[in-house]
């Protein structure tokens, strides 16, 4: 089996999308998602669930998972004398200390301080850098900037995410090498299944996590070796449904999930991409104003990443925002009784409330829907809630909220307006909670010396 049939919601025309070469076909999978929904532009069939999403979301707390659903990730590589200056000039991050083998969560903004993209940046050599998910914005700025360097969009690389408390043991068993030396936000080369791979200690799971970067033509052999080695440690295959339930709980706001990028406001970028504009289906009580869905890094909780030791696009706007932040990032816990009322309305006469699935993720005619809701207190809008999902681990419905700073204290009570404008709406009680919500055994704090090395010296 090499393809999966999809039926267009718009015109009923049947189309086919290839199964991803990055992971083996699993006959137990019944439900696939077209990866175009995630904005990757390829059209692979991505499994939504391998077993059960509840089982899968527990993997990064109890065992580990392997996830291949983010491919083809946009890999953008820059090499040459101006490579460092290029990234420094368009990133809020400081590059004063960025050794070879280092990793940065790289954030790029426009002149208004709004996030244009964010992703992972690796330093491969003194004059060579590799990024994932910084393109197409980074490519646009490079090719229109006249830099003394060479760049390429690498479509021949696969990224596997391996995360959870048993992830290090899994990768050591797969590689036959002790990997304890790879500190948080560091990377180096290794070998799995006799193939060269790059192992990075970074990830979105919140708990101990790694990425494995490998060339596409040998990716399946590496995947199989990791999964086989991980069986002794309870490894699970992670579907897209469980993956998108991780970001809110683990405290990683994500583009196209919690906010969107103002690409359409940049005419130069639209001309570069040969696009007439950039839009996304919008849902939730925030309505249809795209401008209300943009975010700056401070209100997303990334203020510590911004360093004013260099000139960069958006510096002036972010200096003003940092001096007097208007909003801060919190987690909202939603009231369980109010949620049950939403479910109960589906079985009562009259107009029901908008359905509430475990995840906020929606799809309209093959495009992912960005859902955001008003957060109110005493009738005043004090914040924007997004990324709502059910945390099976904590047994709570939660969301991330960019909230006015004066209401950001733990325990503050507010309400989330549930339902699209023009439909039946309900004010669901919510309480400001910790951010990140998953606050134990964080990747950056895990002491791997307490984990037995799988390779006997």
C-alpha positions in Angstrom: 0.0 0.0 0.0 1.6 3.3 -1.1 -1.3 5.8 -1.1 -4.4 6.7 1.0 -7.6 8.0 -0.6 -8.9 11.4 0.6 -12.2 12.9 -0.5 -12.3 16.7 -0.9 -14.9 18.3 1.5 -15.5 21.0 -1.2 -16.4 19.2 -4.4 -16.4 15.4 -3.6 -13.5 14.7 -5.9 -11.4 11.8 -4.8 -7.6 12.5 -4.6 -4.7 10.4 -3.4 -1.8 11.3 -1.2 1.2 9.1 -0.8 2.0 7.4 2.5 5.0 9.1 4.1 8.3 7.3 3.3 9.5 8.4 6.8 7.6 5.7 8.7 6.4 2.2 7.8 2.8 1.6 6.9 0.8 0.4 9.9 -2.3 -1.6 9.0 -3.9 -0.9 12.4 -4.2 2.8 11.5 -7.7 3.8 10.2 -7.6 7.6 10.2 -5.1 9.7 8.3 -4.6 13.4 7.9 -3.3 15.2 4.8 -0.1 16.8 6.0 -0.8 19.9 3.8 -3.1 20.9 6.7 0.0 21.5 8.8 1.4 23.9 6.2 4.2 21.7 5.1 3.1 21.7 1.5 3.8 18.1 0.6 0.6 16.2 1.0 1.7 13.1 2.8 -0.8 10.9 4.7 -0.1 11.3 8.4 -1.6 8.8 10.9 -3.9 10.6 13.4 -3.8 7.7 15.9 -1.7 4.5 16.1 -3.4 2.9 19.1 -5.3 5.3 21.3 -4.5 9.0 21.8 -4.8 8.6 25.6 -2.1 5.9 25.5 0.0 7.9 23.2 0.0 11.1 25.3 1.1 9.2 28.3 4.3 8.1 26.5 6.3 11.2 27.1 5.6 10.9 30.9 6.0 7.2 31.4 8.1 5.7 28.6 8.9 7.4 25.2 7.6 7.9 21.7 8.8 8.2 18.2 7.1 10.8 15.9 7.6 11.3 12.2 4.7 13.5 11.5 6.5 16.8 11.0 8.2 15.8 7.7 9.0 17.2 5.3 10.2 19.8 7.7 11.5 22.9 5.9 15.3 22.7 6.5 17.1 25.9 5.6 20.9 25.9 5.6 23.2 28.9 5.3 27.0 28.7 5.0 29.6 31.5 4.4 31.2 34.6 5.9 27.9 36.4 6.4 26.0 33.5 7.8 26.2 34.5 11.5 25.5 38.2 10.7 22.4 37.1 8.7 20.8 35.2 11.5 21.8 37.8 14.1 20.3 40.6 12.1 16.8 39.0 11.8 16.6 37.2 15.2 15.8 38.4 18.7 18.3 35.9 20.0 21.9 36.8 21.1 24.7 35.2 19.1 27.5 36.4 21.4 27.7 32.8 22.8 26.7 30.2 20.2 29.3 27.4 20.0 29.6 24.8 17.3 27.3 22.0 18.4 24.8 24.5 20.0 21.1 24.8 19.5 18.9 27.9 19.8 15.1 28.4 19.8 15.3 31.1 17.2 12.6 33.8 17.0 12.2 36.3 14.1 9.9 39.3 14.2 8.8 42.1 11.9 9.3 45.8 12.6 6.2 45.8 14.8 7.7 43.1 17.0 5.2 40.4 15.9 6.6 36.9 15.4 7.2 36.1 11.7 8.5 32.6 12.5 10.3 30.6 15.1 12.1 27.3 15.1 15.3 25.4 15.8 18.7 26.7 14.7 21.8 24.5 14.9 25.4 25.7 14.5 27.2 23.1 12.4 30.5 24.9 11.9 31.9 28.4 12.5 30.3 29.6 9.3 27.5 27.1 8.8 24.0 27.0 10.3 21.0 24.7 9.8 17.4 25.6 10.7 14.1 23.8 10.8 10.8 25.7 10.4 12.5 29.2 10.0 11.8 29.0 6.2 10.1 30.4 4.2 10.5 33.7 6.1 14.3 33.2 6.7 14.7 32.3 3.0 12.8 35.4 1.9 15.1 37.7 4.1 18.3 35.9 2.9 17.6 36.0 -0.8 16.5 39.7 -0.7 19.4 40.8 1.5 22.5 40.4 -0.6 24.6 38.4 1.9 28.0 37.0 1.3 27.0 33.4 1.9 25.2 30.5 0.2 21.9 29.0 1.2 19.8 26.0 0.4 16.4 24.6 1.2 17.2 21.0 2.0 14.4 18.7 1.0 16.5 15.5 1.6 16.4 15.4 5.4 14.0 13.7 7.8 13.5 14.6 11.5 12.4 12.0 14.0 11.3 13.2 17.5 12.1 10.7 20.3 10.8 11.9 23.7 10.0 10.7 27.2 12.0 9.5 30.2 13.2 6.4 28.4 14.2 8.2 25.2 17.9 8.4 26.0 18.1 4.7 26.8 16.2 4.0 23.5 18.7 6.0 21.4 21.7 4.5 23.2 20.4 1.0 22.5 19.8 2.0 18.9 23.1 3.6 18.3 25.3 1.3 20.4 26.9 4.5 21.8 26.7 6.3 25.2 24.9 9.6 24.5 25.0 11.0 28.0 27.4 13.7 26.9 24.8 15.5 24.7 23.6 18.3 27.0 20.3 20.2 26.7 20.4 22.4 23.6 23.4 20.6 22.1 23.8 18.2 19.2 26.4 15.9 17.6 26.8 13.2 15.1 26.3 9.5 15.8 25.3 6.3 13.9 22.1 4.2 14.0 21.7 1.1 11.8 25.1 1.8 10.4 24.0 5.2 9.1 25.2 8.7 10.0 22.7 10.7 12.0 22.7 13.9 14.0 21.2 13.7 17.5 19.9 16.8 19.2 18.7 17.1 22.8 15.7 19.3 22.1 12.0 18.7 21.7 8.4 19.8 22.3 7.5 17.1 24.9 8.5 19.1 27.9 10.1 16.1 29.4 13.5 14.6 28.2 13.5 14.7 24.4 15.7 14.3 21.4 15.6 14.8 17.6 17.3 12.5 15.2 18.2 14.1 11.8 18.9 11.7 9.0 19.0 11.7 5.2 15.7 10.7 3.5 17.1 7.7 1.6 18.2 5.9 4.8 15.5 7.2 7.1 13.3 4.1 7.2 16.2 1.9 8.3 16.9 4.4 11.1 13.3 4.6 12.1 13.0 0.8 12.3 16.2 0.6 14.4 15.0 3.2 16.9 11.5 1.6 17.2 13.0 -1.9 17.6 15.5 -0.7 20.3 12.7 1.2 22.1 10.4 -1.9 22.5 12.4 -2.8 25.7 11.5 0.7 27.1 7.9 0.9 26.2 8.2 3.0 23.1 5.0 4.2 21.4 4.3 5.5 17.9 2.9 9.0 18.2 0.1 10.1 15.9 -0.7 13.7 15.0 -3.7 13.8 17.4 -1.5 13.1 20.4 1.3 15.4 19.1 -0.9 18.4 18.9 -2.2 17.7 22.4 1.4 18.3 23.7 2.1 22.0 23.1 -0.4 23.5 25.5 0.3 21.2 28.4 4.1 21.4 27.8 4.2 25.2 27.5 5.3 25.6 23.8 3.1 28.0 22.0 3.1 27.0 18.3 2.5 28.8 15.1 -0.8 27.7 13.3 -2.0 26.3 16.6 -1.8 29.1 19.2 -1.2 32.0 16.9 -0.5 32.8 13.3 2.1 34.8 11.4 1.5 38.2 9.8 3.0 37.0 6.5 0.2 38.5 4.5 1.0 42.0 5.9 4.5 41.8 4.3 4.0 42.6 0.6 7.7 41.8 -0.2 7.3 38.3 1.2 4.1 37.7 -0.7 5.9 38.8 -3.9 8.9 36.5 -3.0 6.6 33.6 -2.5 4.5 34.5 -5.6 1.4 34.4 -3.4 -1.5 36.9 -3.6 -1.9 36.9 0.2 -1.9 34.7 3.3 -5.0 33.6 5.1 -6.1 30.8 7.4 -9.6 29.6 8.4 -10.5 31.2 11.8 -12.8 29.8 14.5 -13.8 30.7 18.0 -15.3 33.8 19.7 -12.4 36.0 18.7 -14.1 36.2 15.3 -12.6 36.8 11.8 -10.1 39.6 12.4 -6.7 38.0 11.5 -4.8 40.8 13.2 -6.1 39.7 16.6 -4.3 36.3 16.1 -0.7 37.8 15.8 1.6 37.6 18.8 4.9 39.1 20.1 7.4 36.9 21.9 7.0 38.7 25.2 3.3 37.8 25.6 4.1 34.2 24.6 6.5 33.9 27.6 9.7 34.2 25.6 11.0 37.4 27.0 14.2 35.8 28.3 15.1 34.8 24.8 15.2 38.4 23.6 18.6 40.1 23.9 19.2 43.7 23.1 22.9 43.3 22.6 22.6 43.5 18.8 20.5 45.2 16.1 17.7 43.1 14.7 14.4 43.6 13.0 11.7 44.6 15.5 14.2 45.7 18.2 12.7 49.1 18.8 9.1 47.8 19.2 10.2 45.0 21.5 12.3 47.4 23.7 9.1 49.4 24.3 7.1 46.2 25.0 9.7 44.8 27.3 9.8 48.1 29.3 6.0 47.9 29.9 4.6 44.5 28.9 0.9 44.6 28.1 0.3 40.9 28.3 1.8 37.8 29.8 1.4 34.0 29.1 -0.6 31.8 31.5 -2.4 28.5 31.4 -6.1 28.5 31.9 -7.9 25.7 33.7 -11.5 25.4 32.4 -14.3 24.6 34.8 -15.4 21.0 34.5 -19.1 21.6 35.3 -19.3 24.2 32.5 -17.6 21.8 30.1 -20.2 19.1 31.0 -22.9 21.6 30.2 -21.5 22.0 26.7 -21.5 18.2 26.2 -25.0 17.9 27.7 -26.4 20.5 25.2 -25.7 18.0 22.4 -28.5 15.8 23.9 -31.0 18.5 24.6 -33.6 20.2 22.4 -32.8 23.6 20.9 -29.5 24.9 19.5 -26.5 23.1 21.1 -23.3 24.7 22.0 -20.3 24.3 19.7 -19.0 20.8 20.1 -15.9 20.4 22.3 -13.5 17.6 21.2 -10.4 16.8 23.3 -8.4 19.1 21.0 -9.1 22.5 19.5 -7.7 21.4 16.1 -10.1 21.8 13.2 -10.1 21.5 9.5 -11.9 23.4 6.7 -11.6 22.2 3.1 -8.2 20.8 3.7 -6.8 23.7 5.7 -6.1 23.8 9.5 -8.4 26.0 11.5 -6.9 28.5 14.0 -9.3 28.6 17.0 -9.1 31.4 19.5 -11.6 32.7 22.2 -12.2 35.8 24.1 -11.2 35.8 27.8 -13.5 38.0 29.8 -13.7 39.4 33.3 -16.7 41.5 34.4 -17.6 41.9 30.7 -14.2 43.2 29.7 -11.9 41.3 27.4 -8.6 40.7 29.2 -7.0 38.1 27.1 -7.0 35.6 24.2 -7.3 31.9 24.7 -6.0 29.4 22.2 -4.7 25.8 21.9 -7.5 24.5 24.1 -7.1 20.8 24.8 -7.9 18.1 27.3 -4.9 17.0 29.4 -5.5 13.3 30.0 -2.5 13.3 32.4 -3.9 16.0 34.6 -7.6 15.3 33.8 -8.1 19.0 33.0 -9.3 21.0 30.1 -6.7 23.7 29.6 -5.6 26.4 27.1 -2.9 29.0 26.8 -3.8 32.6 27.3 -2.1 35.9 26.4 -3.6 37.8 29.3 -3.4 41.4 30.4 -0.5 41.6 32.9 -2.7 42.9 35.7 -4.8 39.7 35.6 -1.9 37.2 35.2 -1.6 36.2 38.9 -2.2 32.5 39.8 -5.8 31.9 40.9 -7.3 34.8 39.0 -10.8 33.9 37.9 -12.1 34.8 34.5 -14.4 33.4 31.7 -13.7 32.0 28.3 -16.4 32.8 25.7 -17.1 29.5 24.0 -18.7 29.5 20.6 -18.5 31.3 17.2 -20.0 34.7 16.8 -23.7 34.4 15.7 -24.0 31.0 17.3 -25.1 30.0 20.8 -22.3 31.0 23.2 -21.4 30.1 26.8 -19.1 31.8 29.2 -17.0 29.0 30.7 -15.4 29.7 34.0 -11.6 29.5 34.0 -8.8 30.0 36.5 -5.3 31.3 35.8 -2.8 28.4 36.4 0.9 27.8 36.1 2.8 28.2 32.9 4.1 25.8 31.7 1.5 23.5 33.0 3.7 20.4 32.9 6.3 21.5 35.4 8.1 18.4 36.6 11.0 16.6 35.0 11.5 19.3 32.3 14.1 18.5 29.6 16.3 21.4 30.5 16.5 20.2 34.1 16.9 16.5 33.7 20.2 15.1 35.1 20.9 12.3 32.7 23.7 11.0 35.0 20.9 9.4 37.0 19.9 7.3 33.9 22.0 4.1 33.5 24.1 4.2 30.3 23.0 1.4 28.0 26.5 0.9 26.7 29.0 -0.9 29.0 32.4 0.7 28.8 
